[in-house]
Amino acid sequence: MTDDDLDLLARYVDGEATGAETSDVERRLKSEPAFALAFQAMRRSGELMRIPVDRAVAEVSFEALWTRIERNLPANLPKPSPIAALWAKLSLVFTPPVLLAVGAAAAVAVYLAARSPSEVGAPPKPGPSIVAATPIPAPVRDFEDLDPGAEPFVVEEIRSEGNKTIFVSQPFDKGGATVIWVLDGPETSGKPSTGLAPDEDPI
Amino acid sequence: MEISDSELVDRVRAGDRKAFRYVYDRNRERVYRVALGMLRNPEDAMDAVQEVFCRVHNRMADFKGESALSTWLVRVTVNHCIDKKRRQKSWDNRFVADPDVEGVSDASPERLLSEAQMGAAVQDALAELGDDHRTAIQLREIGGLSYDEIAAVMGCPKGTVMSRLHHARKKLQLLLIPFLEEAGPKSLLDRAGDGVRRRV
């Protein structure tokens, strides 16, 4: 009798066997005496444990036991604080898998927000690509003379050796600017490519 | 129609005593069986059932619904019994069935003696097992829990439960050989067909 045979028998005796396993066991019980003996031993050892417990259970007055229990129950349960109740409900919702999914969704949302509206949902274009979307801490010299109050956003195009970079920035005081978008890509003929439709305002 | 666990819990939290009585009726026998299997003394088991249900009633807010209410109750019972045994620091209380109970009183003296010996032998054999193996086999054989329920109660994977049951059964069968040879009234092959036992 192998360990696998014993495990199969255990699943059968415990009601955990699949339909195919059950058929297999019942066939082998009729054809293999050693298998049938192992089955009998397994069943019998379970019975030996249950017999005294079954008898004790038959003796118990569960009504009397309930009376004892009820006597010791408080008249009113303490109400949980609103924060504890809220946390208990939230902890059911925000399990680790859910938190992971929320984090992933937030990351995707940030990525999509970092793309221009025309790019969202459209097939990738060979045009400019986003290379940075974070403020540049150092002042950008090219915008030194801009009036911060005149325009909320400034678009500046720089061409160099067949490549083109477009800065979308917001001046915050004299001598400095916060770069919001930096679009970088190869220069194309005609109008500068911004990834937007020709008649669409880039801002 | 059966009331769901979450509805029961909400009603008990709101102070519905009938709902708690329903929880008690639905789980009392299983809790008692597990407590008796672990504590091996009927009076201790009764006390344990009382304490477990009082504790569960007062801490119903702790139930988070990660497992079935019945599984949570068994887990509380197992932890309670482990604590109680630690406090007693004794594994010597032997529970042997009282032969003067209904349905047994007409048994012959030889049979009663044999059953008393058998009960003592079973307790000795269980005492030989490690704590995890003993708890697993008792939850299965006495409590009637499924593998998944045992895994939830013991906080381990289902495969570990199966392994513990395998080793526990092997050792028990070795220690109980003289009692395993009693085939009972039905022949071996007749009994093979009704091998799948109903759960408690």
Contacts between the chains, C-beta under 8 A, distances in Angstrom:
chain1	res1	chain2	res2	distance
A	3	B	166	7.0
A	6	B	166	6.4
A	6	B	169	7.4
A	6	B	170	7.3
A	7	B	162	6.7
A	7	B	166	6.0
A	10	B	162	7.3
A	10	B	165	6.1
A	10	B	166	6.5
A	10	B	169	6.6
A	12	B	195	5.6
A	12	B	196	6.7
A	13	B	195	6.0
A	13	B	196	7.6
A	13	B	197	6.6
A	14	B	140	6.3
A	14	B	146	7.8
A	14	B	147	7.1
A	14	B	165	7.7
A	14	B	197	7.6
A	15	B	146	7.7
A	15	B	196	5.0
A	15	B	197	6.3
A	15	B	198	7.6
A	15	B	199	6.3
A	16	B	146	6.9
A	16	B	147	5.6
A	17	B	196	7.7
A	22	B	196	7.1
A	25	B	195	7.0
A	26	B	192	6.7
A	26	B	193	6.8
A	26	B	195	7.5
A	29	B	189	7.1
A	29	B	192	3.8
A	29	B	195	7.4
A	30	B	189	6.4
A	30	B	192	6.8
A	36	B	188	5.4
A	36	B	189	6.7
A	36	B	192	6.2
A	37	B	188	7.5
A	39	B	192	6.5
A	39	B	195	6.6
A	40	B	180	7.5
A	40	B	183	6.7
A	40	B	188	5.5
A	40	B	191	7.2
A	41	B	173	5.1
A	41	B	180	4.7
A	42	B	169	6.2
A	42	B	173	7.1
A	43	B	191	7.3
A	43	B	195	7.1
A	43	B	197	7.9
A	44	B	176	7.9
A	44	B	179	7.2
A	44	B	180	4.7
A	44	B	182	7.1
A	44	B	184	7.9
A	45	B	169	6.4
A	45	B	172	5.0
A	45	B	173	5.3
A	45	B	176	5.7
A	45	B	180	6.3
A	46	B	140	8.0
A	46	B	141	4.5
A	46	B	197	7.7
A	48	B	118	6.1
A	48	B	121	7.9
A	48	B	122	4.9
A	48	B	176	6.1
A	48	B	179	5.8
A	48	B	180	7.9
A	49	B	37	7.5
A	49	B	122	5.8
A	49	B	126	7.5
A	49	B	137	7.4
A	49	B	138	7.2
A	49	B	141	4.6
A	49	B	142	5.8
A	50	B	141	6.0
A	50	B	142	6.1
A	51	B	97	6.9
A	51	B	115	7.3
A	51	B	118	7.6
A	51	B	119	7.6
A	52	B	95	6.4
A	52	B	96	6.7
A	52	B	97	3.8
A	52	B	119	4.9
A	52	B	122	7.4
A	53	B	33	5.5
A	53	B	36	5.5
A	53	B	37	6.2
A	53	B	142	5.2
A	55	B	97	4.6
A	55	B	98	7.3
A	55	B	101	5.4
A	55	B	103	8.0
A	55	B	104	6.7
A	56	B	36	5.7
A	56	B	42	5.1
A	56	B	45	7.6
A	56	B	95	7.6
A	56	B	97	6.6
A	56	B	98	7.9
A	57	B	29	6.1
A	57	B	32	6.4
A	57	B	33	6.3
A	57	B	36	7.7
A	58	B	101	6.6
A	58	B	102	6.5
A	58	B	103	7.4
A	59	B	42	7.3
A	59	B	98	7.5
A	59	B	101	5.7
A	59	B	102	7.9
A	60	B	32	6.2
A	60	B	42	7.6
A	60	B	46	7.0
A	62	B	25	7.9
A	62	B	28	5.1
A	62	B	29	7.4
A	62	B	32	7.8
A	65	B	28	7.1
A	65	B	46	6.1
A	65	B	49	6.1
A	65	B	50	6.5
A	66	B	21	7.0
A	66	B	24	6.0
A	66	B	28	7.8
A	68	B	50	5.2
A	69	B	24	6.9
A	69	B	49	7.8
A	69	B	50	5.3
A	69	B	53	4.9
A	69	B	54	6.1
A	70	B	17	7.6
A	72	B	50	7.0
A	72	B	54	5.0
A	73	B	17	7.5
A	73	B	20	7.5
A	73	B	54	6.4
A	73	B	57	5.6
A	73	B	58	7.9
A	74	B	58	6.7
A	76	B	15	6.0
A	77	B	12	7.8
A	77	B	13	6.3
A	77	B	15	6.0
A	77	B	57	7.6
A	77	B	58	6.8
A	77	B	60	7.1
A	77	B	61	7.9
A	80	B	61	5.1
A	84	B	61	7.7
A	88	B	61	6.9
A	88	B	64	7.1
A	91	B	64	6.8
A	92	B	64	6.4
A	92	B	65	6.5
